[in-house]
Amino acid sequence: MSKNKDQKRKAQLATRAKNESFRFHVEYTMKQKGIDIVGMEQELSAELDAICHNDLMDALLDLVKMVEGMRKELGFEQEADKCSLNGSLVAFILGITTVQPDSTTYVPDIFMAQQPLQVTIAYDNEIRNQAVNWMTANGYEISSYLGQPLLKLKNLRVVIRRVLKS
């Protein structure tokens, strides 16, 4: 009986440590980048609570690695206005999106949607397939959803759309 309690306690402590580590990472990144969110501290806290509650920490950090990797190695930028995480403070702080939300553009409960959370990012038509090939080469599991590449992460699905520019 006590062995079972010990295992449960260890799992609880591991989850708590993981949540605190993610919160620290977001706050440290915010300070390091000099991002000012005066007046939106409660919204940031609510987003962090939702992310931790839905166990999205690892998936978001993987998404950050992917976006930054393509930016550094290939020079590819996603189409900023097409990302479904626009309006999220955490996504902006971590560098997934490039548009800082304010009180009018902030989207509450963005991480409380149905699980697994479905996120959309978009790349220009000319580079989208190269971006998908980079993801595959770097160990990301890509499948297909309605004819669009789909990146499967823990509790998160990322649809990679193409944008046609005229």
KOLZA-46283 format. One record per atom (N, C-alpha, C): residue in one letter; x, y, z. Coordinates in pm, whole numbers, padded with zeros to 5 digits, always signed. Example, Ala and Ser with C-alpha at 12.3 -4.5 7.8 and 13.67 -1.06 7.14 Angstrom:
<kolvexs>
A+01319-00569+00780/A+01230-00450+00780/A+01320-00330+00780/S+01285-00225+00708/S+01367-00106+00714/S+01290+00003+00787/
</kolvexs>
This chain:
<kolvexs>
M+00082-00119+00000/M+00000+00000+00000/M+00087+00127+00000/S+00191+00129+00081/S+00274+00249+00087/S+00355+00266-00042/K+00385+00155-00110/K+00456+00165-00237/K+00372+00239-00340/N+00242+00210-00341/N+00149+00279-00430/N+00143+00428-00399/K+00137+00462-00271/K+00134+00603-00230/K+00262+00674-00270/D+00375+00605-00255/D+00503+00664-00293/D+00508+00694-00442/Q+00457+00602-00523/Q+00457+00624-00668/Q+00367+00740-00706/K+00251+00749-00642/K+00159+00861-00670/K+00222+00992-00628/R+00287+00992-00513/R+00350+01114-00463/R+00464+01159-00555/K+00543+01063-00603/K+00651+01095-00696/K+00595+01154-00826/A+00486+01098-00873/A+00423+01150-00995/A+00372+01291-00973/Q+00311+01317-00857/Q+00262+01452-00826/Q+00377+01551-00820/L+00486+01511-00754/L+00601+01600-00743/L+00665+01627-00879/A+00671+01525-00963/A+00727+01543-01097/A+00642+01639-01179/T+00509+01626-01170/T+00418+01715-01242/T+00434+01858-01191/R+00441+01875-01060/R+00457+02008-01002/R+00589+02071-01047/A+00695+01993-01047/A+00826+02044-01089/A+00823+02085-01237/K+00757+02004-01320/K+00746+02035-01462/K+00669+02165-01485/N+00559+02181-01411/N+00478+02303-01423/N+00557+02426-01378/E+00625+02415-01265/E+00702+02528-01214/E+00818+02562-01309/S+00878+02461-01367/S+00987+02482-01462/S+00936+02558-01585/F+00820+02520-01637/F+00764+02587-01754/F+00730+02733-01720/R+00668+02755-01605/R+00635+02893-01564/R+00763+02977-01554/F+00865+02919-01492/F+00992+02992-01479/F+01049+03023-01617/H+01044+02925-01708/H+01097+02945-01843/H+01027+03061-01913/V+00895+03067-01902/V+00819+03175-01966/V+00854+03309-01903/E+00859+03316-01771/E+00890+03442-01703/E+01034+03486-01732/Y+01127+03392-01733/Y+01266+03424-01763/Y+01281+03475-01906/T+01216+03408-02000/T+01221+03450-02140/T+01163+03591-02156/M+01053+03617-02085/M+00990+03749-02091/M+01087+03856-02042/K+01154+03831-01931/K+01250+03928-01877/K+01370+03942-01969/Q+01417+03830-02023/Q+01535+03832-02110/Q+01508+03912-02238/K+01387+03899-02292/K+01351+03971-02415/K+01305+04113-02386/G+01282+04147-02259/G+01236+04280-02223/G+01091+04306-02262/I+01008+04204-02257/I+00867+04217-02295/I+00789+04275-02177/D+00713+04378-02205/D+00636+04447-02102/D+00489+04410-02117/I+00431+04350-02015/I+00289+04313-02020/I+00211+04380-01907/V+00247+04501-01874/V+00183+04573-01764/V+00032+04574-01784/G-00039+04536-01680/G-00184+04532-01684/G-00241+04401-01733/M-00155+04309-01779/M-00203+04181-01830/M-00144+04063-01753/E-00098+04088-01631/E-00037+03983-01551/E-00136+03872-01518/Q-00261+03908-01491/Q-00363+03807-01460/Q-00391+03719-01581/E-00393+03778-01699/E-00416+03701-01821/E-00302+03602-01845/L-00177+03647-01821/L-00063+03557-01836/L-00072+03442-01737/S-00107+03473-01615/S-00121+03369-01512/S-00231+03269-01549/A-00342+03319-01602/A-00452+03231-01643/A-00409+03141-01760/E-00334+03196-01854/E-00283+03115-01966/E-00189+03007-01916/L-00098+03043-01827/L-00005+02945-01773/L-00080+02835-01697/D-00183+02873-01621/D-00264+02774-01550/D-00330+02678-01649/A-00387+02731-01756/A-00455+02648-01856/A-00357+02556-01926/I-00239+02606-01959/I-00137+02524-02025/I-00093+02410-01934/C-00068+02442-01807/C-00026+02338-01713/C-00138+02239-01687/H-00260+02287-01675/H-00375+02200-01649/H-00397+02101-01764/N-00376+02146-01887/N-00398+02062-02005/N-00271+01991-02052/D-00163+02003-01976/D-00036+01935-02004/D+00014+01967-02146/L+00022+02095-02177/L+00067+02141-02308/L+00210+02193-02308/M+00279+02183-02194/M+00411+02244-02181/M+00510+02188-02282/D+00523+02056-02287/D+00621+01994-02378/D+00588+02024-02524/A+00461+02018-02558/A+00420+02043-02696/A+00452+02187-02738/L+00426+02283-02650/L+00457+02422-02684/L+00608+02443-02697/L+00685+02381-02610/L+00830+02395-02621/L+00883+02329-02748/D+00823+02217-02789/D+00861+02155-02916/D+00825+02246-03034/L+00708+02311-03025/L+00667+02404-03130/L+00764+02522-03138/V+00810+02569-03023/V+00908+02678-03020/V+01037+02633-03088/K+01085+02512-03055/K+01208+02461-03117/K+01192+02452-03268/M+01076+02407-03313/M+01051+02392-03455/M+01052+02528-03525/V+00977+02623-03472/V+00968+02756-03535/V+01105+02825-03535/E+01176+02818-03423/E+01309+02880-03415/E+01409+02809-03504/G+01400+02676-03512/G+01491+02600-03596/G+01477+02637-03742/M+01353+02647-03788/M+01332+02686-03928/M+01375+02831-03952/R+01356+02915-03852/R+01397+03055-03866/R+01549+03066-03876/K+01620+02990-03791/K+01767+03000-03788/K+01832+02924-03903/E+01788+02800-03927/E+01855+02717-04026/E+01813+02748-04169/L+01686+02776-04191/L+01636+02798-04327/L+01602+02943-04357/G+01589+03025-04254/G+01549+03164-04274/G+01401+03179-04305/F+01321+03079-04270/F+01177+03082-04299/F+01101+03144-04183/E+01018+03240-04215/E+00928+03301-04117/E+00786+03259-04150/Q+00709+03225-04047/Q+00569+03192-04072/Q+00492+03320-04100/E+00378+03304-04164/E+00291+03419-04192/E+00227+03461-04060/A+00267+03578-04011/A+00231+03621-03875/A+00081+03633-03853/D+00007+03678-03954/D-00136+03702-03934/D-00220+03575-03948/K-00161+03462-03983/K-00236+03339-04006/K-00225+03238-03891/C-00146+03266-03790/C-00127+03173-03679/C-00248+03177-03585/S-00300+03059-03550/S-00418+03055-03463/S-00383+03088-03318/L-00256+03097-03283/L-00217+03135-03147/L-00197+03285-03132/N-00223+03362-03237/N-00218+03508-03223/N-00319+03547-03116/G-00279+03636-03029/G-00366+03677-02919/G-00329+03608-02789/S-00226+03523-02792/S-00179+03453-02672/S-00051+03519-02622/L-00048+03549-02494/L+00073+03608-02435/L+00187+03507-02432/V+00158+03383-02392/V+00263+03282-02381/V+00324+03253-02518/A+00241+03240-02620/A+00292+03213-02754/A+00381+03329-02801/F+00345+03452-02769/F+00428+03566-02807/F+00560+03566-02730/I+00553+03543-02601/I+00674+03544-02518/I+00772+03437-02564/L+00721+03319-02596/L+00808+03208-02637/L+00857+03222-02780/G+00797+03309-02860/G+00844+03332-02996/G+00768+03253-03101/I+00658+03192-03065/I+00577+03120-03163/I+00507+03220-03255/T+00457+03328-03198/T+00394+03434-03276/T+00480+03559-03265/T+00457+03654-03356/T+00539+03775-03357/T+00460+03899-03319/V+00330+03884-03299/V+00244+03998-03269/V+00210+03997-03120/Q+00252+04103-03049/Q+00223+04109-02905/Q+00078+04148-02883/P+00003+04064-02810/P-00137+04098-02783/P-00146+04210-02679/D-00247+04293-02696/D-00277+04394-02596/D-00419+04366-02546/S-00475+04458-02471/S-00607+04433-02412/S-00717+04416-02517/T-00697+04469-02637/T-00801+04453-02740/T-00780+04330-02827/T-00654+04286-02844/T-00627+04171-02931/T-00606+04041-02854/Y-00606+04048-02721/Y-00586+03929-02639/Y-00705+03834-02653/V-00678+03704-02669/V-00783+03603-02681/V-00782+03518-02555/P-00880+03534-02467/P-00882+03453-02345/P-00920+03308-02374/D-00876+03220-02289/D-00909+03077-02297/D-00866+03011-02427/I-00761+03059-02490/I-00715+03000-02615/I-00663+02857-02593/F-00613+02829-02472/F-00559+02697-02442/F-00659+02607-02370/M-00784+02651-02361/M-00887+02570-02294/M-00977+02498-02395/A-00943+02505-02522/A-01024+02441-02625/A-01014+02289-02613/Q-01090+02222-02695/Q-01095+02076-02696/Q-00955+02017-02710/Q-00930+01910-02637/Q-00801+01843-02643/Q-00807+01725-02738/P-00710+01695-02818/P-00587+01772-02830/P-00611+01906-02899/L-00542+02005-02853/L-00556+02140-02905/L-00507+02144-03050/Q-00586+02204-03137/Q-00545+02216-03277/Q-00502+02359-03305/V-00380+02371-03355/V-00318+02499-03384/V-00288+02505-03533/T-00301+02622-03591/T-00270+02641-03732/T-00155+02740-03745/I-00054+02699-03823/I+00051+02794-03863/I+00056+02790-04015/A+00107+02895-04074/A+00108+02903-04220/A+00243+02954-04270/Y+00282+02900-04383/Y+00403+02944-04452/Y+00366+02980-04595/D+00448+03061-04655/D+00429+03099-04795/D+00427+02974-04882/N+00350+02977-04988/N+00335+02864-05080/N+00471+02813-05129/E+00565+02904-05152/E+00696+02868-05207/E+00780+02786-05110/I+00760+02803-04979/I+00849+02739-04882/I+00780+02638-04791/R+00650+02625-04799/R+00579+02537-04706/R+00628+02394-04714/N+00643+02339-04833/N+00688+02200-04845/N+00832+02182-04796/Q+00916+02282-04815/Q+01052+02276-04762/Q+01049+02276-04610/A+00957+02355-04553/A+00942+02359-04407/A+00898+02223-04354/V+00803+02159-04421/V+00756+02027-04381/V+00869+01925-04393/N+00948+01933-04499/N+01062+01843-04516/N+01163+01863-04403/W+01185+01987-04362/W+01276+02015-04250/W+01224+01950-04123/M+01093+01962-04098/M+01034+01901-03978/M+01055+01750-03979/T+01031+01687-04093/T+01047+01542-04105/T+01194+01504-04082/A+01285+01578-04141/A+01428+01549-04126/A+01476+01566-03982/N+01407+01650-03905/N+01446+01675-03767/N+01366+01591-03667/G+01301+01487-03715/G+01238+01390-03626/G+01095+01417-03586/Y+01030+01514-03647/Y+00890+01541-03615/Y+00801+01449-03699/E+00696+01397-03637/E+00604+01305-03705/E+00498+01386-03780/I+00501+01377-03912/I+00408+01451-03996/I+00309+01353-04059/S+00182+01386-04049/S+00079+01310-04120/S-00004+01410-04199/S-00124+01372-04238/S-00205+01458-04322/S-00342+01478-04260/Y-00397+01600-04274/Y-00530+01633-04225/Y-00597+01721-04329/L-00699+01669-04394/L-00771+01742-04500/L-00676+01796-04606/G-00578+01714-04643/G-00483+01752-04747/G-00373+01846-04701/Q-00369+01878-04573/Q-00267+01967-04519/Q-00173+01885-04430/P-00044+01917-04427/P+00046+01847-04335/P+00005+01875-04190/L+00015+01772-04107/L-00025+01781-03966/L+00090+01731-03880/L+00135+01814-03790/L+00240+01779-03695/L+00173+01733-03566/K+00204+01611-03522/K+00143+01557-03402/K+00240+01569-03285/L+00199+01645-03185/L+00274+01657-03061/L+00182+01612-02947/K+00237+01596-02830/K+00157+01552-02716/K+00050+01657-02684/N-00075+01619-02693/N-00191+01706-02664/N-00202+01826-02757/L-00132+01825-02869/L-00134+01939-02961/L-00118+01888-03104/R-00201+01939-03192/R-00191+01908-03335/R-00169+02039-03408/V-00067+02042-03495/V-00033+02165-03566/V-00058+02142-03715/V-00154+02214-03771/V-00182+02209-03914/V-00094+02315-03980/I-00019+02271-04081/I+00071+02363-04152/I+00007+02398-04285/R-00044+02519-04295/R-00114+02564-04414/R-00021+02642-04506/R-00064+02652-04630/R+00010+02732-04726/R-00068+02861-04752/V+00005+02968-04777/V-00055+03098-04806/V-00011+03137-04946/L-00107+03166-05030/L-00077+03213-05165/L-00071+03364-05163/K+00042+03416-05203/K+00057+03563-05210/K+00042+03605-05354/S-00023+03717-05373/S-00042+03764-05511/S+00061+03866-05550/
</kolvexs>
